[in-house]
């Protein structure tokens, strides 16, 4: 399907279907500036796929006749570990990497991965919006990038073979620590037995009783391979996962001021709608898990404080020079009601 935007206006639902089906996107009109975004989309990345679809829909509508978005999703060129290089090599103008990916090049961003940092989405939003985090944008500028918007991916929960309420309940449990650098440190603080398992071997390890605890999102917790063994899900919001929409600084800063402002406003509006849909998806996945008969339980304020105490040593290891500025903000928003 090769159509121009002047002959086809795509609804948000149609856009989402086109991405998942790997169908060609509508081409930009000849007089429009083409804004290329490189990020892997598809059924394996439903949250990012939906978010990028919303960004394309809003920007294309707001800026019709001036600019339009073209999504490039080839995993060989724009995979999670390649996208920052693709930006540096000027293969694309924008990208939406995970915050964890960005932290590999800009270590300050690893603060978002600290365990039990955010009680809920509102806390993550408050932290990202805090003026003191402008220094993160400065650090992006040092590698010739501009940060345009934060977007949610969701929270990681704690899925276990037995009911866990307090940190000491995890003592002796075999904990999968393969999903984040901080998992090994928190496993040590919990007096657990760390286990590194390749993602493709995790299901088999659970079946063989080689793993007692896994940190995963709501969709991961409901996978059928976990049902028989990992029967309990602690709604811990153990770790936040998000994205950062970024652009090449030379390109973005070189845009005419009015066009740059309009683009930034359109992206901000799209990000808010995308985040709304991400929260709705998370609630749906949680409700499906409960409907399946799995036990899901949350922490009281007092119980969560005990987990934060355990995480204190991991927080203290955040050695980024700007940590003295970031950590007090994080401690404050972590208590957001």
N, C-alpha and C positions, 0 to 999 in steps of 0.2 A: 504494500500500500504506500504510494508516494503522492501526497497531496500537499498543497500549500495551505498556510493558515487562513488565507483569505477565502478558501473554498471549504474549510472544515474547522469548526470550533469544537473542541473536545471537552466533554464533561469530566468532572473529577473521577467518576466511576469508570468512564471509558479509558481515561489515562491510566488508571490503576490496572485495568485489564490489559492494556497495550504493553505495559512494562512487564507484567508477569508472563505474558505470552511472547515476549521478545519480538513483538511486531514493530515495524518501522514507525518512528514518530513522524508527525506532520512536519514538513520542512518549513524553515523560516521563509518569509517573503523576501524577495530580492532586495528591497530597500531597508530591511531590518538588520540590526546588529545581532549576530549569532553569539550567544553566551553558552559556551560548552562547560558542562559539569561532568566530571569523571567519577563514578562510584559504582560499585557492583550492586545491581538490583536483581529482583527475581524472587521466587517463592522461598528461597533460603534466607532472604533478608526482607521480610514483609514490612517491618517498621520503617526501615530506611526507604524502601520502595514507595510506600504510601506517602512519606514525608516529601520525597523528591517530586512525586506526582503532584502534590499540592503546591509546592514551590513553582513548578512549571505552569500549573493552571493559573495561579494568581499573577505571576509575572507576565505570562503571555497575554492575559486579559488586560492588566493594568497598562502594559507598555506596547499594546498592539500598534504596529506601524513604526515603532522605534527599536524594539529589541524582542528577542524570544529565546527561550531556553532549548538547548539540544542536550539530551542526556546520552552519555557514552558509557556503556556498562561492560565492556570487554574485560573479563577477570584477568586475562593475561597482561593487559596494559594498565588496568585501573584497580587491581586487587588491593586489599587493605594495606599490604606491606609495600605496595608499589606506587600508591597514589601521590604521596608527597614528592617522590622523584618525578612523576609525570607532571606535576605542577612546576617543579624546578626546571624541567626540560621543555617547558612551554607547550606541552601536548594538550593541555586544557586550561581554561581560565579559572575554574572553580572546582571544589571538591567538598565532600562531606565525610571525612574520616571519623572513626570513633575517637573519643577523648583518650582512650588508652593508646591508640595508634599515635596520636599527636604527642603524647607524653614521651614517646621514644626519641623524638627530636627536640621537644621542648619539655624538659623534665618537670617544670613547674605544674604542668597539667596533671601530673600523677596525684595531686591532692584530691581530685574528684574520685579516685579509686580507694581512698582510705576507708577501712571497714567501719560500718555503722555511722558514716559521716552525716547522712541525711535520713530523717525520720520518714519523710514523704516527698512527693514531687514539689510541694510548695517550698520546702526547705532548700531543695536543689535550685529552684528558680530564684529564691532570695539570695543565695550565695552567688549565683552567676551574675545577678544584677547589681551586686555590691560594687560601689565605686572603687573600692580598694583593689578590685581585680583588674583594673585598667592596666596594671603592670603585666598581666598576661598578654594583652594586646601589644604592649611594647615588645615583649619577647617574641611574639609572632613577627613583628616588624623587623626584628633583627635577622630573621631568615626570609625576609621579603614577602611576607604574607599578611593578609588582613582578615581579622575575625569578623564575621557578619552576624552570625546568630548561633545560639546554643539550641539544641533540640534533644528531647528525651528519647531514650531507647527503652528504659525500664529499670526495674530493680532486680537484684539477685536475691533469692531466698535460700533458706537452709533446709535441705531435704534429708531425712535421716531414717534409720532402721528402728529407732526407739524414740519415745517422746523426750524432747529436750526443752527445758525452760530456762535453767540457769547455766552459766558458762561451765561450771564444774560437771554438768551432766554429759559433756562431750569428752571427758577424760577417758583415754584409752580407745576412743573410736578411730577407725581408719578413715581419714579424711582426704578426699581428692583435692589436690592443691595445684592442679594443672591449668586453672582458668585465669589466674592473676598472680603477679609477683608477691602480693601481700598475703596470699592464702597460706604460704608456708610459714610466715611469721605468726599469723593468727592461730594456726594449728599448734605451733609451739606454745603460745600463751595459753591455749585451751588444754594443754597436755594431751593432745591427740597424737595419732600416728600418721604422719604425712605420707600420702601415696601419689606418685606422679603417674598419670594414666593418659595415654594418647586418646583423643576424643573418639576415634573410631573403635577403641577397645573398652570404652567406659561401660557400655551396656553389659558386655560379657563379664567385666570385673564385678559389677553389681550382682549379676546372676550367680557368680561363684563365691559370693560373700567376702570378696576382697576389699570392698568399699562399704563403709557404714554411713558416710555423710558426703553429700555433694552440694556445692553452691551453684544454683541454676535459677533461671527465671521461671515465671508461672507456666509458660508453654513447655519448658524443659521438664518441670516437675510432673507434668501430666503424661509424659511419654510412657507408652505401654510397658517398656522394658523395666521401668522403675516400680510399676504398680505392686508387684508381688513382694518386693523387698523393702523399698524406701516408702513406707506407708505414712510417714508423718512429715508435715511441712510447717516449719516455724516461719511465720510471716515476720521475718527479721529485718527486711530491707537491708540486708547485710552489705551490699555494695551497689552503688549507683552506676548506671551505664548511660552514656549520652553521646551525642555527636556535636561536631563544630563545623558549621558551614564556613569555609574559608575561600579567599580569592587571592590571586597573584596581586601583590601590591602595585607593581608597575602599571598593570592594566587598570585596576580599580581606581587608583589615585589619578590616573590619566583621563578618566571619563569627565565630560562636562559636568559641572557642579549640579545642575538641575537634574540631569539624567542619573547621576550617582545617588542623589538624595531620593529620587523616586524609586530606584532599584532597591535601595536599602529599606525603604518603607514597605515596599511590596514583599520583600523577603521576610521582614519582621511580622507582617500580618499573616503570611503563609505559615510561618513557623508556629505561631500561636494556634492556628487551626490544626496543624499537624500534631502538635503536642496534645491538644484536646482529644484527637482520635487515638493517640498512643495510650493515653490514660483510659479511654473507653475500652481499648483492646486488652489492656492489663486487667481491668475489672472483669471483662468477659472470660479471660483465661483463668482467672482466680475462681470465678463462679463455676466454670466447667469442672475444675479440679474438685471443688466441694460437692458438686452434683454427682461426681463419679464415686462418692463414698469415702474419699480420702480425708484424713483428719487434718484440718488447717486451724492453727491457733496463733494469736498475736501476743505481743509482750505488753505488760503494763508499764507505766512510766518507771516504776521502781525496778522492775526486771530489766528494762532496757538500759537503765543507768549502770547496772552490773556489767552488761556487755560492753558498754562504753569504757568502763574501768579497765576491762581486759584489753581493749583496743588501744589504750593510752600509750603503751610501749611502741606500738606500730606507728601511731601518730607522731610520737617523739622522734622516730627514725626519718621523718620527712625532712630531708636535709637541704632542700632548695633554699638558697639565700633569702628569698622573699618569704620563707615560711613564717618568720616572725610577724609578718603582716597578715598572712593568710590564715594561720591557725586560730588566732583569736576570733576572726570572723566566722570560721567554720564551727568553732565551739559554741558561738552564739546561735547560729542558725540551726545547729543540731538539736537545740532545745525548742525550736519553733513549735508552738502548739498545733 
